């Protein structure tokens, strides 16, 4: 099982590009496989939408938070690393134009030399969709079309896609990606709909270990995949699981890593609170607990 880590940049003055570069080089040296980068285009002081990963539905960040665009971050950090991979965790794909995103991601595939994976989701906040002028109610169907359209644009010399939300004919998008067929598209989300989407359209699934019974939750994922002729153990299906950590507790990390491996997880993405000060020391503690050094 691979072990990776989530990083947050732009959420304070200290966590600037220089910090991000040092962070990336440090985790590469500690043998983390991937840096997972979250995405929100905008935030709001309050939400009517329910955040799916807290008991009360309230987001667990401050009202004035912010983060850099993950595509730009991945491009910048790829130039100061050689082995580290990058994944969006996750990009709200349907808040962006499909073909523009296809071009940005294929460019990133070149600039990272194939070290980028596109994690996508449909989001949970109607406030964000409204601000970006996109219909929140039909985001699921739109996401399905976007995923299909990206792959067509990446592979066909004269690309045509006819959908309700995406429509283009004889479009030429060059150069083609370095990765054959384009970067892997990993479906994020813990809802039954997200699991079905992963089974039908995804190169993998990226869930979040926020459920009290993770074995039952992953059992649902396995059943969904089996229904559609796939399996968690398939070599062409990348099974990722993000683990939020309220604190850096080495014994707890060790236990969770062992449990994730026993559940067949391909890649465990740890999301610990890494402070800006002495961040390298904290990262080493996490890496040692995870058995990486």
PyMOL commands that set and color helices and strands:
alter all, ss='L'
color gray80, all
select helices_A, chain A and resi 17-29+70-78+93-95+98-111+126-131+139-155+192-201+214-227+250-262+279-289
alter helices_A, ss='H'
color red, helices_A
select strands_A, chain A and resi 2-7+34-37+85-88+91-92+116-121+159-162+167-171+185-188+204-208+238-244+267-271
alter strands_A, ss='S'
color yellow, strands_A
deselect
rebuild
show_as cartoon
